[in-house]
Amino acid sequence: MASGDRESIPGTSGDSDTPPVTVQASGNTGFQLSRTRSRGAVLILFFINMLNYMDRYIIAGILNEVQKYFKINDGLAGLLQTVLTCSYMVLAPFFGYLGDRYNRKILMGVGVIIWSSAVLAGSFVNESGFWLLILCLTVVGIGQAIYSTIAPTIIADLYTDAKRTWALSFFYIAIPVGSGLGYILGSAMFKLTCDWHWALRVTPCLSFVAVLLLTFLVPDLPRGAAENHTDSLLSRTSWLQDLKYLVTNWSFMLSSFGAAAVTFTTGVLGLWGPIYLYRAQTRPSLGKSNVSSADSIIFGSITCVAGILAIVMGALISRKLRKKNPHADPLICAAGLLLSTPFLFSVIVVASESIVAAYICVFFGDMFLAMNFSIVSDILLYVVIPSRRSMAEAVQITISHILGDAFSPYIVGAISTALQESQLDLIDKEFKSLQHALLICPFVTVIGAGLFLWTANHLEEDQDNALKYIQESANVITTD
């Protein structure tokens, strides 16, 4: 087989209709994975990812009640999201390194057990246990770091090309669906029980089912199986060698920095969006002390619907434009961020005048932001070689969160608290201070768009380098 013959190699750009995955393992012992089992594996990974994001955003759906319970200001409330994300991003590279070398099913199962146990433990803290809840959320981040760095690489070993794009799109629909259901579950359970603790006791039960499904129904394929690049060719490189490879991959690094702009904004809106809309309707100047408790439910529903539409729309546009323009994916991401900017600004401005208009702007702002989720991951998978994809997922998680939602909810909360303390005589100080703090988001999305435009300049070269490596690996298998 000629090294430049792309059409004859399964999993390259010439193979647009991927057959059931045939794995050629070490020792030339192959087996075939049925189409039904491949789809079932993606469905299970989607389910677990949905639980992942439900657990991240349940507290955001009941943040007002949690603040009252612990008597904490906006700055401390921002820590509830920040500590989870910090542990998540700091440990992701370690688990990514393990994910490229050890049994991925076992690692993911351990991760699910760790985070669900920590969520359950957090549901038993009392009024003096705020810092214990912070500790539990830190442990939640550890468990989620294990799962999130590894799960997309399983999908990469099941499909290639267009089918991989669709499988990843389905997997990442779990982000808006899980986030939205987290808001809804938190608000609904508080309304039902009048105790926010019960909102944290539902998903751990579902996680037990998820571990069983993962253990018995999800395969652990050789890395690079769908592209005919198997574990027999995996060079046992060091952590530093893997990191050096990734930081010199321009498309990977720039798209990761662009993803940071997305996570910065979604992290802020995820925690502060519902409570901002609540404060807009309960400002002292309006003479209202309470409104309907449905804000989190409405916000969650909008997040679900907008996210599903966005990810499907992003996959469709990517599939169509990629045939005409090899730089289409980062250009779509840039367009999504630029289109979201005026809607994000409008949410902040119009919430005090019309809550309906604010919800409409939330819908379109969320929709254009969410177009990026699956496309960014798809870019990673086709510019990074198979044996370093878990590490790449981990590094991207670290970059996108350390510059994104690891600190953005706390930063906005701290700015809001500082503004409140400097404007003690302002009637609507809680609303106005948070409104001004949120204005940082539209500026960040514009910066992110610029980074994705820069990514487009390097994409084709990095994709060709990864493809060349995979082709050479396939040639070795053919020769053997």
VENKA-V324945 format. One record per residue. PSI is psi in whole degrees, -180 to 180 (NA if undefined). Layout:
((PSI) (PSI))
This chain:
((130) (141) (-23) (4) (86) (-34) (-26) (3) (120) (136) (-1) (-178) (-18) (-12) (88) (-12) (86) (127) (176) (142) (125) (120) (125) (99) (179) (142) (12) (32) (109) (160) (157) (133) (123) (157) (-38) (-43) (-35) (-46) (-37) (-38) (-43) (-39) (-42) (-43) (-37) (-46) (-45) (-39) (-34) (-43) (-37) (-52) (-26) (-45) (-28) (-32) (5) (-46) (-34) (-32) (-18) (26) (-39) (-42) (-37) (-41) (-42) (-40) (-45) (-8) (55) (153) (-177) (-35) (-48) (-35) (-36) (-26) (-27) (-34) (-36) (-44) (-38) (-48) (-35) (-48) (-36) (-48) (-34) (-38) (-10) (-45) (-37) (-47) (-29) (-41) (-44) (-38) (-24) (-5) (-24) (176) (116) (-33) (-44) (-45) (-45) (-41) (-42) (-41) (-45) (-43) (-42) (-50) (-38) (-35) (-39) (-38) (-45) (-42) (-37) (-19) (-1) (10) (152) (-171) (-29) (7) (30) (-44) (-24) (-38) (-39) (-42) (-43) (-42) (-31) (-43) (-36) (-43) (-35) (-49) (-41) (-29) (-38) (-49) (-46) (-27) (-23) (-39) (-45) (-28) (-27) (-45) (-38) (-28) (-4) (-33) (162) (167) (-132) (-38) (-33) (-42) (-46) (-39) (-42) (-38) (-43) (-43) (-43) (-8) (-23) (-23) (-58) (-37) (-48) (-42) (-48) (-44) (-29) (-46) (-48) (-46) (-45) (-48) (-43) (-42) (-36) (-41) (-36) (-40) (-14) (27) (115) (-20) (-35) (-22) (-24) (6) (4) (-53) (-32) (-33) (-41) (-31) (-32) (-43) (-41) (-41) (-41) (-45) (-42) (-43) (-43) (-17) (-17) (124) (155) (86) (158) (144) (130) (16) (-43) (-22) (12) (28) (107) (176) (-24) (-20) (5) (115) (130) (73) (163) (167) (-41) (-36) (-42) (-43) (-40) (-41) (-43) (-42) (-15) (3) (100) (-44) (-43) (-48) (-47) (-39) (-31) (-40) (-37) (-40) (-29) (-37) (-37) (-48) (-32) (-49) (-45) (-32) (-42) (-51) (-35) (-42) (-44) (-14) (-56) (-44) (-29) (-45) (-34) (-45) (-32) (-30) (-12) (26) (138) (-32) (-17) (-15) (20) (138) (-11) (152) (-177) (143) (16) (4) (-48) (-36) (-44) (-46) (-43) (-41) (-42) (-43) (-44) (-55) (-47) (-40) (-43) (-48) (-42) (-46) (-41) (-44) (-42) (-42) (-42) (-46) (-42) (-45) (-38) (-47) (-27) (-29) (-28) (-29) (114) (-13) (16) (-41) (-53) (-29) (-37) (-43) (-43) (-44) (-40) (-43) (-42) (-39) (-29) (-26) (-52) (-30) (-38) (-43) (-40) (-37) (-47) (-38) (-43) (-10) (-33) (-15) (-40) (113) (-30) (-46) (-37) (-43) (-37) (-44) (-37) (-43) (-52) (-36) (-46) (-42) (-47) (-32) (-43) (-13) (-23) (-25) (-60) (-31) (-41) (-42) (-37) (-42) (-47) (-45) (-25) (0) (-4) (138) (152) (-39) (-2) (18) (-38) (-42) (-40) (-43) (-41) (-44) (-40) (-40) (-46) (-47) (-50) (-26) (-36) (-31) (-3) (-112) (2) (-37) (-17) (-42) (-39) (-42) (-47) (-43) (-41) (-41) (-43) (-45) (-43) (-40) (-37) (-41) (-24) (-5) (55) (-27) (0) (129) (-49) (43) (-37) (-42) (-49) (-40) (-42) (-37) (-47) (-37) (-35) (-15) (-10) (-27) (-48) (-33) (-39) (-39) (-35) (-41) (-43) (-40) (-41) (-38) (-38) (-35) (-38) (-39) (-40) (-28) (-22) (-7) (-49) (-42) (-46) (-36) (-41) (-38) (-43) (-42) (-39) (-41) (-44) (-41) (-43) (-36) (-42) (-35) (-37) (-42) (-42) (-41) (-42) (NA))
